[in-house]
Amino acid sequence: MTKKFRLYDPNQSMLLPPSLDEWLPEDHLVHFIDDIVDSLDISAILSVYERELRGFPPYHPTMLLKVLIYAYSTGTYSSRKIAKACQENVAYRMLSANQFPDFRTISDFRKRHLVAFENLFLQVLHICSESGMVKLGHIALDGTKIKANASKHKAMSYGRMKQDSEKLRKEIRDLLRQVEHVDEREDRRYGSTRGDELLVELTRREPRLKKIQEAMATLEKRAKEQAEQESKDNKDDPDGKGPGGKRRGRHASNQRIYRQTRHR
């Protein structure tokens, strides 16, 4: 009797809901960040773009803000990893509306609008705190919210608000310095590439399948040669011991493993 499995068809035309909002549960953090950023005044960033109206239309700043705030809040600092997530991660694809900015666009956006981004990030943290959240992703909001047992109508003092803002701003600056350090380190390592790209000959299916078949044939041939060498060594050394008296390793099983793999 053959074991039955759940239907698996990678070529099925529709696997996800048609609306991006339905890709994630209602209580997912991504929805909160999505709504917060939509409520912010981002004129400080928009004004920079309005100075130059020529050229190819850039990605919308609101989209990049959402992606970066979500990424940094959840502990992803590498622009390369963020760019990859925009292609592969459901939360990022929802925030980017299925757009795929490359890592250099993400990094340049942060650098170009660093001061405005810092101020907007601070606003997001304050809104989260006033909404009753104790943290945003990995960022703790300690001290920015009046204690639960305090009166709901009791206003936070100006001094306390200023102190908490300074604390959060320092946390944001430390985070952005870490982001810059990560990007600089990866730039030195990968140059102008993301670092995880497939070889050109592996990007298209037909040559990719050919390469896979060639690799499997090579591995099977190598396993066969190892098995033959093992057999020869056993004839020369019936006890299975090398010059030092230690038992030789067995390689014959490799050939069997590769054959089994090919026929699964």
C-alpha positions in Angstrom: 0.0 0.0 0.0 1.4 3.4 -1.1 1.6 6.2 1.5 -0.7 9.1 0.7 0.5 12.7 1.0 -1.3 16.0 1.0 -1.5 17.5 -2.5 1.7 19.3 -3.4 1.7 21.2 -6.7 4.3 24.0 -6.9 2.9 25.0 -10.3 -0.6 25.6 -9.0 -1.7 29.0 -10.3 -3.0 30.4 -7.0 -1.7 29.5 -3.6 -2.2 32.8 -1.7 -5.3 35.0 -1.2 -5.7 37.7 -3.9 -5.6 40.6 -1.4 -2.3 41.5 0.2 -4.1 42.3 3.4 -5.2 38.7 3.7 -1.8 37.2 3.6 -1.2 37.6 7.3 -3.4 37.4 10.4 -5.1 40.5 11.8 -3.0 40.6 14.9 0.3 40.6 13.0 2.7 43.6 13.8 2.9 44.4 10.1 -0.6 45.8 10.0 0.1 48.1 12.9 3.2 49.5 11.3 1.4 49.8 8.0 -1.3 52.0 9.6 1.1 54.1 11.7 3.3 55.1 8.8 0.2 56.0 6.7 -0.7 58.5 9.4 2.7 60.2 9.5 3.6 63.5 7.9 6.5 62.6 5.6 6.7 66.0 3.9 10.3 66.4 5.0 11.2 63.4 2.8 8.8 64.2 -0.1 10.2 67.8 -0.4 13.6 66.3 -1.3 12.1 64.5 -4.3 10.2 67.5 -5.4 13.4 69.4 -6.1 14.1 67.0 -9.0 11.2 66.0 -11.1 13.1 64.4 -14.0 14.3 60.9 -14.2 12.7 57.5 -13.7 10.0 57.5 -11.0 11.5 56.3 -7.7 10.0 53.9 -5.2 7.4 55.7 -2.9 9.0 56.9 0.3 6.0 55.6 2.3 6.7 52.0 1.1 10.4 52.2 2.0 9.6 53.7 5.4 7.3 50.8 6.2 9.8 48.2 5.1 12.7 49.8 7.0 10.8 50.4 10.2 9.5 46.9 10.2 12.9 45.4 9.4 14.8 47.4 12.0 12.1 46.8 14.7 12.3 43.1 14.2 16.1 42.9 14.2 17.0 42.8 10.5 19.6 45.5 9.8 21.3 44.3 6.6 20.0 46.1 3.5 20.8 43.0 1.5 18.7 40.8 3.8 15.9 43.3 3.6 16.0 43.3 -0.2 15.9 39.5 -0.2 13.0 39.5 2.3 11.0 41.8 0.0 11.0 38.9 -2.5 10.6 36.0 -0.2 9.0 37.1 3.1 5.2 37.5 3.2 5.2 40.4 5.7 7.7 42.4 3.6 5.9 41.7 0.4 2.7 43.0 1.9 4.4 46.3 3.1 6.2 46.7 -0.3 3.0 45.9 -2.3 5.0 43.3 -4.2 7.7 45.7 -5.2 11.3 44.7 -4.9 13.8 47.5 -4.2 17.4 46.4 -4.3 19.8 46.6 -1.4 21.5 49.8 -2.7 18.1 51.6 -3.0 17.3 50.6 0.6 20.7 51.7 1.9 20.8 55.0 -0.1 17.2 55.9 1.1 18.3 55.5 4.7 21.4 57.6 4.3 19.8 60.3 2.2 17.0 60.9 4.7 18.7 59.9 7.9 17.6 62.9 10.0 14.0 62.7 8.8 14.0 58.9 9.2 15.2 59.2 12.8 12.4 61.7 13.6 9.7 59.6 12.0 11.0 56.5 13.7 10.8 58.3 17.0 7.2 59.3 16.3 6.4 55.7 15.6 7.8 54.6 18.9 5.8 57.2 20.8 2.6 56.2 19.0 3.2 52.6 19.9 3.8 53.5 23.5 0.7 55.7 23.7 -1.3 52.9 22.1 -0.4 50.6 25.0 2.4 48.6 23.5 5.4 47.8 25.7 7.7 47.0 22.7 7.8 47.3 19.0 9.2 44.1 17.7 12.6 43.9 19.5 12.6 47.6 20.6 11.5 48.0 24.2 9.4 51.1 25.0 10.1 51.1 28.8 9.3 54.3 30.6 7.4 55.9 27.7 4.0 54.9 28.9 2.3 55.9 32.2 2.0 52.9 34.6 -1.1 50.8 34.3 -2.3 51.8 37.7 -2.0 55.5 37.1 -5.1 57.6 36.2 -5.9 57.5 32.4 -6.4 61.2 32.6 -3.1 62.0 34.3 -0.9 63.7 31.8 2.8 62.8 31.6 5.0 65.7 32.7 6.9 67.7 30.1 10.2 66.7 31.8 9.3 63.1 31.8 8.3 63.2 28.1 11.5 64.9 27.2 13.6 62.4 29.1 11.8 59.5 27.5 12.2 61.0 24.0 15.9 61.4 24.5 16.2 57.8 25.7 14.4 56.5 22.6 16.3 58.8 20.3 19.5 57.4 21.6 18.3 53.9 21.1 17.3 54.7 17.5 20.7 56.3 16.8 22.5 53.3 18.3 20.4 51.1 16.0 21.1 53.1 12.9 24.9 53.0 13.7 24.6 49.3 13.8 22.7 49.2 10.5 25.5 51.3 8.9 28.2 49.0 10.3 26.4 45.9 8.9 26.0 47.5 5.4 29.6 48.7 5.3 30.9 45.2 6.3 28.8 43.5 3.7 29.8 46.1 1.0 33.4 45.3 1.7 32.7 41.6 1.4 30.2 41.4 -1.5 30.9 44.7 -3.4 28.1 45.5 -5.8 26.3 42.1 -5.4 23.8 40.9 -2.8 26.1 37.9 -2.2 23.6 35.1 -2.6 22.9 35.2 -6.3 22.9 32.0 -8.3 25.5 31.5 -11.0 24.3 32.7 -14.3 24.2 29.2 -15.8 21.9 28.1 -12.9 19.2 30.8 -13.2 17.3 29.3 -16.2 15.6 25.9 -15.7 16.9 23.9 -18.7 20.6 24.6 -18.1 20.0 24.3 -14.4 18.6 20.8 -14.8 21.5 19.9 -17.1 24.0 21.0 -14.4 22.2 19.1 -11.7 22.3 15.9 -13.8 26.0 16.4 -14.6 26.7 16.9 -10.9 24.8 13.8 -9.9 26.6 11.8 -12.6 30.0 13.1 -11.3 29.1 12.2 -7.7 27.9 8.7 -8.7 31.1 8.1 -10.7 33.2 9.3 -7.8 31.3 7.0 -5.4 31.9 4.1 -7.8 35.6 4.8 -7.9 35.8 5.0 -4.2 34.0 1.6 -3.9 36.3 0.0 -6.4 39.3 1.4 -4.5 37.9 0.1 -1.3 37.5 -3.3 -2.8 41.0 -3.3 -4.1 42.4 -2.2 -0.7 40.4 -5.0 1.0 42.0 -7.5 -1.3 45.5 -6.1 -0.5 44.7 -5.9 3.2 42.2 -8.6 4.2 42.1 -7.5 7.8 40.9 -4.0 6.8 43.8 -2.3 8.5 46.1 0.4 7.1 49.8 0.7 7.7 49.3 2.0 11.2 47.1 -0.9 12.1 43.8 1.1 12.1 40.8 -0.2 10.3 40.2 1.6 7.0 37.0 3.7 6.5 34.2 2.3 4.3 33.2 4.2 1.2 31.2 1.6 -0.7 28.0 2.8 0.9 28.4 6.2 -0.9 27.6 4.7 -4.2 24.4 3.1 -2.8 23.3 6.4 -1.3 23.7 8.3 -4.5 21.8 5.7 -6.5 19.0 5.7 -4.0 18.8 9.5 -4.1 18.5 9.5 -7.9 15.6 7.1 -7.9 13.5 8.6 -5.2 
